[in-house]
Amino acid sequence: MLGLSYWFLPLFAGCVWLGTLLGMLGYWISQGSPNYPWESPGEHLAYISDIGATAVGTDIFIPGSTVCVVVFDIAFISERWLRHKGRLTHNYRTSEKILSGFAILFAVIGAAGLITLTICNTRHYHTVHDTMLCVFMYVVPFARMQFRGSMLTSSTVLATSSLQSSSAPSISAWVSITANTASFE
């Protein structure tokens, strides 16, 4: 794969996501940490979606999220390919191959949800945005199923459940989820 080791994919995705978050946070701070008119009453910190709904935020949020989630999907596909080619341990059972296929499918569905989430910002398309947030939050953990025992990793479940109380996650919550979902097992 172009002379790069497979571990480079999640590292690259994590760096892109970190750059996206830092760029959006830097933009928000450089503007004086404003409260946007489309924020919920009583919010004092902007969520990623609020910053992403601005003109400059859109220019950072859409490409950063898209690159990150596409590389995330490529990591799932490359893991399956490396097992097929024998570079990683072969699957012992047919059920592991089937679960791997489902993991790729759920990763692609989650990617479509995240890309749609970033395009349909919370300012103009609030209902679509929240729906795609739910698609992403509830589908991606299924993509991370462990092949041995088909259990979800506890870190992803904890990070995802911490987001269920709000309509849009904060930057710190997304950093938590990214740290858990960008790892390549």
C-alpha positions as CSV (number, residue, x, y, z in Angstrom):
1,M,0.0,0.0,0.0
2,L,2.3,2.7,-1.3
3,G,5.0,1.7,1.0
4,L,3.1,2.8,4.1
5,S,2.3,0.5,6.9
6,Y,-1.4,-0.2,7.8
7,W,-1.1,1.6,11.1
8,F,-0.6,4.9,9.3
9,L,-4.3,5.1,8.3
10,P,-5.8,5.7,11.8
11,L,-2.8,7.9,12.7
12,F,-3.4,10.1,9.6
13,A,-7.2,10.2,10.3
14,G,-6.5,11.2,13.9
15,C,-4.2,14.0,12.9
16,V,-6.7,15.3,10.3
17,W,-9.4,15.3,13.0
18,L,-7.2,17.0,15.5
19,G,-6.3,19.6,12.9
20,T,-10.0,20.1,12.2
21,L,-10.9,20.5,15.9
22,L,-8.0,22.9,16.5
23,G,-8.8,24.9,13.4
24,M,-12.5,25.3,14.5
25,L,-11.6,26.0,18.1
26,G,-9.0,28.6,16.9
27,Y,-11.5,30.3,14.7
28,W,-14.1,30.4,17.5
29,I,-11.6,31.9,20.0
30,S,-10.3,34.4,17.4
31,Q,-13.9,35.6,16.9
32,G,-14.1,36.3,20.7
33,S,-15.9,33.1,21.6
34,P,-19.3,34.4,20.4
35,N,-22.7,32.9,21.1
36,Y,-24.4,32.2,17.8
37,P,-28.1,33.0,17.3
38,W,-28.9,29.4,16.4
39,E,-27.5,28.0,19.7
40,S,-29.9,26.8,22.4
41,P,-30.7,29.3,25.1
42,G,-28.3,29.1,28.0
43,E,-25.4,27.6,26.0
44,H,-22.1,29.3,26.9
45,L,-19.8,27.0,24.9
46,A,-20.2,26.5,21.2
47,Y,-20.6,22.9,20.0
48,I,-18.7,21.7,16.9
49,S,-21.9,21.9,14.9
50,D,-22.4,25.5,15.9
51,I,-19.0,26.5,14.7
52,G,-19.4,24.4,11.6
53,A,-22.5,26.3,10.7
54,T,-20.5,29.5,10.2
55,A,-19.0,30.3,6.8
56,V,-15.4,29.7,7.8
57,G,-16.4,26.7,10.0
58,T,-18.0,25.0,7.1
59,D,-14.8,25.3,5.1
60,I,-13.0,23.5,7.9
61,F,-15.7,21.1,9.2
62,I,-16.8,19.5,5.9
63,P,-13.4,18.6,4.4
64,G,-11.9,17.6,7.8
65,S,-14.7,15.3,8.7
66,T,-15.0,13.8,5.2
67,V,-11.3,13.0,5.0
68,C,-11.3,11.6,8.5
69,V,-14.3,9.3,8.0
70,V,-13.2,8.2,4.5
71,V,-9.8,7.2,5.9
72,F,-11.6,5.5,8.8
73,D,-13.5,3.4,6.2
74,I,-10.3,2.6,4.3
75,A,-8.8,1.3,7.5
76,F,-11.7,-1.2,7.9
77,I,-11.3,-2.2,4.3
78,S,-7.6,-2.6,4.5
79,E,-7.9,-4.7,7.7
80,R,-10.1,-7.1,5.8
81,W,-7.7,-7.1,2.8
82,L,-4.6,-7.7,5.0
83,R,-6.4,-10.6,6.6
84,H,-7.3,-12.0,3.2
85,K,-3.7,-11.7,2.0
86,G,-2.2,-13.2,5.2
87,R,-0.4,-10.0,6.4
88,L,-2.6,-10.2,9.5
89,T,-3.9,-13.3,11.2
90,H,-6.4,-15.1,9.0
91,N,-10.0,-15.4,10.2
92,Y,-10.6,-18.7,11.9
93,R,-14.3,-18.9,11.2
94,T,-16.7,-17.8,8.4
95,S,-18.6,-15.9,11.0
96,E,-15.5,-13.6,11.5
97,K,-15.5,-12.8,7.8
98,I,-19.2,-12.1,7.9
99,L,-18.8,-9.8,10.9
100,S,-15.9,-8.1,9.1
101,G,-18.2,-7.4,6.2
102,F,-20.9,-6.0,8.5
103,A,-18.3,-3.8,10.2
104,I,-17.3,-2.4,6.8
105,L,-21.0,-1.8,6.0
106,F,-21.7,-0.1,9.3
107,A,-18.6,2.0,8.9
108,V,-19.7,3.2,5.4
109,I,-23.3,3.9,6.7
110,G,-21.8,5.9,9.6
111,A,-19.5,7.7,7.2
112,A,-22.5,8.7,5.0
113,G,-24.2,9.9,8.2
114,L,-21.3,12.0,9.3
115,I,-20.7,13.5,5.8
116,T,-24.4,14.4,5.6
117,L,-24.3,15.8,9.1
118,T,-21.5,18.2,8.2
119,I,-23.2,19.3,5.0
120,C,-26.6,19.9,6.6
121,N,-25.5,22.3,9.3
122,T,-27.4,22.8,12.5
123,R,-28.2,26.4,11.5
124,H,-30.2,25.7,8.3
125,Y,-31.1,22.0,8.6
126,H,-31.5,21.4,12.3
127,T,-33.7,18.2,12.0
128,V,-31.6,16.6,9.3
129,H,-28.5,17.4,11.2
130,D,-29.7,15.9,14.4
131,T,-31.0,12.8,12.6
132,M,-27.6,12.2,10.9
133,L,-25.9,12.8,14.3
134,C,-28.0,9.9,15.6
135,V,-27.2,7.7,12.6
136,F,-23.5,8.3,13.1
137,M,-23.6,7.8,16.9
138,Y,-25.6,4.6,16.8
139,V,-24.1,3.0,13.7
140,V,-20.4,3.5,14.2
141,P,-20.2,1.5,17.4
142,F,-21.5,-1.5,15.5
143,A,-18.7,-1.1,13.0
144,R,-16.3,-1.4,16.0
145,M,-17.7,-4.8,17.1
146,Q,-15.0,-7.1,18.3
147,F,-14.8,-10.3,16.3
148,R,-14.2,-12.4,19.4
149,G,-17.5,-12.4,21.2
150,S,-19.0,-9.6,19.1
151,M,-18.9,-7.2,22.0
152,L,-18.7,-3.4,21.6
153,T,-15.6,-1.8,23.1
154,S,-16.4,-0.2,26.4
155,S,-14.6,3.0,25.6
156,T,-16.8,3.7,22.5
157,V,-20.0,2.8,24.4
158,L,-19.1,5.1,27.2
159,A,-18.1,8.0,24.9
160,T,-21.2,7.5,22.8
161,S,-23.5,7.3,25.8
162,S,-22.1,10.6,27.2
163,L,-23.3,12.3,24.0
164,Q,-26.9,11.1,24.2
165,S,-27.9,13.8,26.6
166,S,-27.3,16.7,24.2
167,S,-28.5,17.4,20.7
168,A,-25.0,18.3,19.4
169,P,-21.8,17.2,21.0
170,S,-19.2,19.5,22.4
171,I,-15.7,19.7,21.1
172,S,-14.3,17.8,24.1
173,A,-16.9,15.0,23.6
174,W,-15.9,14.6,20.0
175,V,-12.2,14.5,20.9
176,S,-13.2,11.6,23.3
177,I,-15.0,9.7,20.6
178,T,-12.3,10.4,18.0
179,A,-9.7,9.0,20.3
180,N,-11.7,5.8,20.7
181,T,-13.0,5.3,17.1
182,A,-9.8,6.3,15.3
183,S,-7.7,3.5,16.9
184,F,-7.1,0.6,14.6
185,E,-7.2,-2.8,16.3
